[in-house]
Amino acid sequence: MTSATENRDDKIYALINYEDEYVQPLLVAALRKHFPPTRLHFISSWDELPSKSSRVIQWVQYESINFEHLLQHPSTSLANSYIIRKALIRKHYLSTTVANWIVKHPDSVLKRHVKPSVEFEVDYAEFLDDALVEAWELRESWERGVETGEKEWWILKPGMSERGQGIRLFSSEEELTEIFEGWDPESDDEEEEEEDARSDAATVPASKSLDRDDEDKGIITSQLRHFIAQPYIHPPLLLRPSSAPDTEPLRKFHIRTYVLATGALKIHIYRPMLALFAADPYTPPSSSSSTDSLKAHLTNTCLQSTGDREGSVSLFWSLPSELPTQPSYTPPFPSSNDPASDWKPTIFSQIRAITASLFEAAARGMSIHFQALPNAFEIFGLDFMVGVEGDGQLRTWLLEVNAFPDFRQTGEEYEATAYNAFKSY
């Protein structure tokens, strides 16, 4: 007689279809590194699974995840995404997550490392006045700008945009209105516009843009509703990419940190991080920044052309330990700060503290919009900016949280960084 143990299928079935030519082979190679070929068996469809109770890991795009199977088989099924995580990945939800947590925990590290946001909803420029009725932070900022003659700059972000789409700078109500008027569809028949917009929201492909000047940098119709505005981080810490000569002008950059969330809930921070640089040398925001090129301000390499992207990505830990002389408008570093000392461990320590508090805030304070399943995991891409405070100290600011981060930004030169991330997880 055959025992039950002998009948048990010890194979691990892997359904891997990431739909990305850059990531797919890295995932397959990482899994093969972890499991012997006698146990790991790749399948291309659910029909190939011997039984519903077989051990299976699915690593696919969010829309393709079989959540029904995941929920029905919690001990044998594993998937690469949580079902609900809006509290982190939607900018307006993230703003609420942080704001609510700070109210309950005023000493939280998030209060010192996340810029407060102003949230509002608007479909068309003609309704902007109504949408900003309670945006008193913006109106006070505009009034101060008029009184002092020094504009206070803000950055506008669509709540559901991805890859930097739709980000703009503004310092006045007129500039903000001009941005929304530029997104309004061109039509003489307003009723027809409304009907078309409702239809487009459900049918327009993700690649379709509303920007008439540059389709790759626009936002889709369904994103024209939820927005946040945050104070612009100025002055930022400026550096050069690792491959750039010392004579090259300094550029703005942000730090991409990969974070693995497992079960309900452990957080793992991948120490090798990326520094993604803007395409052009940094200049302080000005009135032309809101309408002209944003290449000096936006560090998302997805927005850069192939030529601009060349050399725009560096490994964070390969950046120079000695900080270069910053522009005159940047407060000097404290005299007690040895210029030869390594500033990077300090920044990484801040990133660790921010990340831990952020996920705690989402899990404990916004449990409706962040539900961590015990048999799921997810890799998030967290973006941080380093600013220089008035006393010359460096402070790390959380920018946003990305689901299904674009590992292609790593580039061919640093492909091993992405592979090692999958392998280590």
Secondary structure, 3 states (H helix, E strand, C coil): CCCHHHHCCCCEEEEEECCCCCCHHHHHHHHHHHCCCCCEEEECCHHHCCCCCCEEEEEECHHHCCHHHHHHCCCCEEECCCCECHHHHCHHHHHHHHHHHHHHCCCCCHHHHCCCCEEEECCCHHHHHHHCCCCHHHHHHHHHHHHHCCCCCEEEEECCCCCCCCCEEECCHHHHHHHHHHHCCCCCCHHHHHHHHHHHHHHCCCCCCCCCCCHHHCCCHHHCCEEEEEECCCCECCECCCCCCCCCCCECEEEEEEEEEECCCEEEECCCCEEEECCCCCCCCCHHHHCCCCCCCCCCHHHCCHHHHCCCEEEHHHCCCCCCCCCCCCCCCCCCCCCCCCCHHHHHHHHHHHHHHHHHHHHHHCCCCCECCCCEEEEEEEEEEEEECCCCCEEEEEEEEEECCCHHHHCHHHHHHHHHHHHHC
